[in-house]
Amino acid sequence: MIVTVTLNPSLDRALSVPRFEPGTLHRAQFIRQDLGGKGINVSRALRALDIPSRSVGFIGGGVGQALRDGLAADGFDVHFIEVEGETRQNITLLDESSGQYTKINEPGPTIGPRHIAALEAYLQQIVQPGDLWAFCGSLPPGAPPDLYARLINQVQQGGGLGFLDSSGPAFRAGLTAGPFAIKPNSEEASEVLQLPLRSDAEHHLAACRLQTGRVRLVALSRGAQGLILAMDGKLVIATPPPVNAHSPIGAGDASLAGLLWATLDQCDAIETARRAVACGTAAAMQEGTGMGDQALIKTLLPQVQIALR
């Protein structure tokens, strides 16, 4: 089983304006609305690949209820712990004149020790050897920085494999638990290693340095440039084909779904990198936080360029 953990989910709205000018009135055009949060996006991408998963996290208020009901109505397997407050709503604004995206994220509801205890009890109840667990996104207000580390330790002690995709203190603390796989971007890797990452060589070194202890797989994302994968003693540079990209939002989550897909199939390093980049590229070709379908992903797979270092 694959379980995606989204502790701070959201209702994601994508809007566009002809030209964004601060301090003026804008009449936005609605693009799309998605039931989201990074882990939920991963589950959506997995579903496009016909891979089932379970979504776990916290929800609150009317927005949280709408999120849970919407996912359940779409056939997703969900288990959310209710908290006080309101699940956040995030806005992505496209400036059509420049093609630039501005993302505005609400903080989300505050959680406390009893909510965390309920989450840990549920994880203890369902964890099984061989399960893949994806811990994704920011921590909600009130969560201790080491919460992902605690949860990763818990599931890996139960025989599961932890995948971590977060940032800041949550990512740094999560690394101490030795997750099976991590997926930082350049900025996150630079912050953790306290090193500037400008050149290709610096990125290659960073991926190798992050693969320490129990971290067996490092996927260092470089956005439209693809990713660098350190796995099984190999360093794989995977570059996407030129495509008509519409939105980068959610592409990283789709890449993580590609890593889970490859791990499920016990793929080698080259195929793992190829799947991650194909899934991320397919998502970038969609509006808002849309995920590409299986046919598009399979079309992109042989177009991903691979190099070894």
C-alpha positions as CSV (number, residue, x, y, z in Angstrom):
1,M,0.0,0.0,0.0
2,I,1.0,3.6,-0.6
3,V,0.0,6.2,2.0
4,T,0.4,9.9,1.3
5,V,0.4,12.1,4.4
6,T,-0.7,15.7,4.0
7,L,-0.7,17.5,7.4
8,N,-1.7,20.8,6.0
9,P,-4.0,20.2,3.0
10,S,-5.8,22.9,1.0
11,L,-8.4,23.9,-1.5
12,D,-6.4,25.2,-4.4
13,R,-7.8,27.8,-6.7
14,A,-6.1,29.0,-9.9
15,L,-7.0,32.4,-11.4
16,S,-5.5,34.6,-14.1
17,V,-5.4,38.3,-14.9
18,P,-4.3,39.9,-18.2
19,R,-1.6,42.0,-16.4
20,F,-0.9,41.9,-12.6
21,E,-0.3,45.5,-11.2
22,P,0.0,45.8,-7.4
23,G,-2.3,48.3,-5.8
24,T,-5.0,48.1,-8.5
25,L,-8.3,46.3,-9.0
26,H,-8.1,43.1,-11.0
27,R,-11.0,41.1,-12.5
28,A,-9.7,37.6,-12.5
29,Q,-10.7,34.8,-14.7
30,F,-11.3,31.4,-13.0
31,I,-9.0,28.6,-14.3
32,R,-9.7,25.7,-12.1
33,Q,-10.2,24.5,-8.5
34,D,-8.4,21.4,-7.1
35,L,-8.6,19.5,-3.9
36,G,-5.0,19.7,-2.9
37,G,-2.0,19.8,-0.7
38,K,1.2,18.2,-1.7
39,G,0.4,14.6,-0.6
40,I,-3.1,14.7,-2.0
41,N,-1.5,15.9,-5.3
42,V,0.7,12.8,-5.1
43,S,-2.3,10.6,-4.7
44,R,-4.0,12.3,-7.6
45,A,-0.9,11.7,-9.8
46,L,-0.8,8.0,-8.6
47,R,-4.4,7.6,-9.6
48,A,-3.6,8.8,-13.1
49,L,-1.2,5.8,-13.2
50,D,-4.0,3.5,-11.9
51,I,-2.1,3.1,-8.6
52,P,-4.3,3.2,-5.5
53,S,-3.2,5.1,-2.4
54,R,-4.6,6.3,0.9
55,S,-4.6,10.0,1.9
56,V,-4.0,10.8,5.5
57,G,-3.9,14.1,7.3
58,F,-5.7,16.8,9.3
59,I,-8.8,18.8,8.2
60,G,-10.9,21.5,9.8
61,G,-14.2,23.4,9.3
62,G,-16.3,23.7,6.2
63,V,-13.4,23.8,3.8
64,G,-12.0,20.6,5.3
65,Q,-15.4,18.9,5.1
66,A,-15.7,19.9,1.4
67,L,-12.1,18.6,0.8
68,R,-12.9,15.2,2.4
69,D,-16.3,14.8,0.8
70,G,-14.9,15.8,-2.6
71,L,-12.0,13.3,-2.5
72,A,-14.3,10.5,-1.3
73,A,-16.8,11.3,-4.0
74,D,-14.0,11.0,-6.6
75,G,-13.2,7.6,-5.2
76,F,-10.1,8.4,-3.1
77,D,-9.4,6.4,0.0
78,V,-9.1,9.0,2.7
79,H,-8.6,9.2,6.5
80,F,-8.6,12.7,8.0
81,I,-8.4,13.7,11.6
82,E,-10.6,16.6,12.4
83,V,-9.1,19.7,14.1
84,E,-10.5,23.0,15.2
85,G,-10.2,25.9,12.8
86,E,-10.5,26.0,9.0
87,T,-8.5,24.1,6.4
88,R,-6.6,26.6,4.3
89,Q,-7.4,27.9,0.8
90,N,-4.5,28.6,-1.5
91,I,-4.6,30.8,-4.6
92,T,-2.3,30.6,-7.7
93,L,-2.5,33.8,-9.8
94,L,-1.2,33.8,-13.4
95,D,-0.1,37.1,-14.9
96,E,-0.9,36.4,-18.6
97,S,1.3,39.2,-19.8
98,S,4.5,37.8,-18.3
99,G,3.6,34.1,-17.8
100,Q,4.6,34.4,-14.1
101,Y,2.7,32.6,-11.3
102,T,2.2,34.1,-7.9
103,K,1.2,31.7,-5.1
104,I,-0.6,32.8,-2.0
105,N,-0.9,30.2,0.8
106,E,-2.9,30.5,4.0
107,P,-1.3,29.1,7.2
108,G,-4.0,26.5,7.9
109,P,-5.5,25.4,11.3
110,T,-3.5,25.0,14.5
111,I,-3.0,21.4,15.8
112,G,-2.1,20.3,19.2
113,P,-0.7,17.2,21.1
114,R,-4.0,15.3,21.1
115,H,-4.3,15.7,17.3
116,I,-0.8,14.4,16.9
117,A,-1.5,11.5,19.3
118,A,-4.5,10.5,17.2
119,L,-2.4,10.6,14.0
120,E,0.3,8.4,15.5
121,A,-2.2,5.9,16.9
122,Y,-3.7,5.6,13.4
123,L,-0.4,5.1,11.7
124,Q,0.5,2.4,14.3
125,Q,-2.8,0.7,13.5
126,I,-2.3,0.5,9.7
127,V,1.5,0.4,9.0
128,Q,2.6,-2.8,7.3
129,P,6.1,-4.1,6.1
130,G,6.8,-2.9,2.6
131,D,4.3,0.0,2.6
132,L,5.5,3.2,1.0
133,W,4.8,6.4,2.9
134,A,5.1,9.9,1.4
135,F,5.3,12.7,3.9
136,C,4.7,15.9,2.0
137,G,4.5,19.6,2.4
138,S,4.6,22.1,5.2
139,L,3.7,21.4,8.8
140,P,0.6,23.1,10.1
141,P,0.8,25.8,12.9
142,G,1.4,24.2,16.3
143,A,3.3,21.1,14.9
144,P,6.8,20.6,16.3
145,P,9.5,20.8,13.7
146,D,10.5,17.1,14.3
147,L,7.0,15.8,13.6
148,Y,7.9,14.3,10.2
149,A,11.0,12.7,11.8
150,R,8.8,11.1,14.5
151,L,6.3,9.8,11.9
152,I,9.1,8.5,9.6
153,N,10.7,6.6,12.5
154,Q,7.3,5.1,13.4
155,V,6.5,3.8,9.9
156,Q,10.0,2.6,9.2
157,Q,10.2,0.7,12.5
158,G,7.0,-1.0,11.3
159,G,8.7,-2.1,8.1
160,G,7.5,0.8,5.8
161,L,9.6,3.0,3.7
162,G,9.4,6.8,4.2
163,F,9.6,9.4,1.4
164,L,10.1,13.0,2.5
165,D,9.3,16.1,0.5
166,S,9.3,19.1,2.7
167,S,11.4,22.2,3.4
168,G,12.9,24.3,6.2
169,P,13.1,23.0,9.8
170,A,10.7,20.2,9.0
171,F,13.0,18.8,6.2
172,R,16.1,19.2,8.3
173,A,14.6,17.4,11.2
174,G,13.1,14.8,9.0
175,L,16.5,13.9,7.6
176,T,17.6,12.8,11.1
177,A,15.1,9.9,10.9
178,G,16.9,8.4,7.8
179,P,14.0,8.3,5.4
180,F,14.3,5.9,2.5
181,A,14.0,8.7,-0.1
182,I,14.0,12.5,-0.2
183,K,13.1,14.9,-2.9
184,P,14.5,18.4,-2.2
185,N,14.7,21.2,-4.8
186,S,17.9,23.2,-5.3
187,E,16.9,25.9,-2.7
188,E,16.1,23.3,-0.1
189,A,19.2,21.3,-0.7
190,S,21.3,24.4,-0.6
191,E,19.8,25.5,2.8
192,V,20.4,22.1,4.4
193,L,23.9,21.7,3.2
194,Q,24.8,25.4,3.6
195,L,26.3,25.4,0.2
196,P,25.6,27.5,-2.9
197,L,24.2,25.4,-5.8
198,R,24.8,27.2,-9.0
199,S,26.7,24.9,-11.3
200,D,25.9,21.4,-12.5
201,A,28.9,20.1,-10.6
202,E,27.6,21.7,-7.3
203,H,24.2,20.0,-7.8
204,H,25.9,16.7,-8.5
205,L,27.9,17.0,-5.3
206,A,24.8,18.0,-3.3
207,A,22.9,14.9,-4.4
208,C,25.8,12.7,-3.3
209,R,26.2,14.4,0.0
210,L,22.5,14.1,0.8
211,Q,22.7,10.3,0.2
212,T,24.0,9.4,3.7
213,G,23.1,6.9,6.3
214,R,19.8,5.3,5.6
215,V,18.8,7.7,2.8
216,R,19.0,5.4,-0.2
217,L,17.4,7.6,-2.8
218,V,17.9,11.3,-3.4
219,A,16.0,13.1,-6.2
220,L,17.3,16.6,-6.4
221,S,14.7,18.6,-8.4
222,R,15.8,21.4,-10.7
223,G,12.4,22.3,-12.1
224,A,12.3,22.6,-15.9
225,Q,15.9,21.3,-16.0
226,G,14.8,17.9,-14.6
227,L,16.4,16.2,-11.7
228,I,19.5,14.5,-10.4
229,L,19.0,11.1,-8.9
230,A,21.5,9.5,-6.5
231,M,20.7,5.8,-6.0
232,D,22.5,2.5,-5.8
233,G,25.9,4.1,-6.2
234,K,24.8,5.8,-9.5
235,L,24.3,9.5,-10.3
236,V,21.6,9.9,-13.0
237,I,20.9,13.3,-14.7
238,A,17.4,13.2,-16.2
239,T,16.3,16.1,-18.5
240,P,12.7,16.5,-19.8
241,P,11.9,17.0,-23.4
242,P,10.9,20.5,-24.6
243,V,7.1,20.8,-24.0
244,N,4.5,23.5,-23.8
245,A,4.3,24.0,-20.1
246,H,1.3,25.7,-18.6
247,S,1.9,25.5,-14.8
248,P,4.7,24.4,-12.6
249,I,2.4,24.0,-9.6
250,G,2.1,20.4,-8.6
251,A,4.8,19.2,-11.0
252,G,7.1,18.3,-8.1
253,D,4.3,16.3,-6.5
254,A,3.8,14.4,-9.7
255,S,7.6,13.7,-9.8
256,L,7.3,12.2,-6.3
257,A,4.5,10.0,-7.6
258,G,6.9,8.8,-10.3
259,L,9.4,7.9,-7.6
260,L,6.8,5.9,-5.7
261,W,5.7,4.2,-8.9
262,A,9.3,3.2,-9.7
263,T,10.0,2.0,-6.2
264,L,6.8,-0.1,-6.3
265,D,8.1,-1.8,-9.5
266,Q,11.7,-2.1,-8.1
267,C,13.1,-0.1,-11.0
268,D,16.8,0.7,-11.4
269,A,18.2,4.2,-11.0
270,I,17.8,5.1,-14.7
271,E,14.2,4.0,-15.0
272,T,13.4,5.7,-11.6
273,A,14.7,9.0,-12.8
274,R,12.9,8.6,-16.1
275,R,9.6,8.0,-14.5
276,A,9.9,10.9,-12.0
277,V,10.7,13.4,-14.8
278,A,8.0,12.1,-17.2
279,C,5.4,12.4,-14.4
280,G,6.5,15.9,-13.5
281,T,6.6,17.1,-17.1
282,A,3.1,15.7,-17.8
283,A,1.8,17.7,-14.8
284,A,3.6,20.9,-15.9
285,M,1.7,20.7,-19.2
286,Q,-1.7,21.0,-17.4
287,E,-3.5,24.1,-16.1
288,G,-3.4,24.8,-12.4
289,T,-2.5,21.8,-10.3
290,G,-3.6,19.3,-12.9
291,M,-1.9,16.0,-13.3
292,G,-1.1,14.4,-16.7
293,D,-2.8,11.2,-17.7
294,Q,-1.2,7.8,-18.1
295,A,-1.1,8.0,-22.0
296,L,0.8,11.3,-21.9
297,I,3.2,10.0,-19.3
298,K,4.0,6.9,-21.4
299,T,4.5,9.1,-24.4
300,L,7.0,11.3,-22.5
301,L,9.0,8.4,-20.9
302,P,11.2,7.6,-23.9
303,Q,11.8,11.3,-24.6
304,V,13.5,11.9,-21.2
305,Q,17.2,12.4,-21.8
306,I,19.5,10.4,-19.4
307,A,23.1,11.0,-18.6
308,L,25.3,9.2,-16.0
309,R,28.0,10.9,-13.8
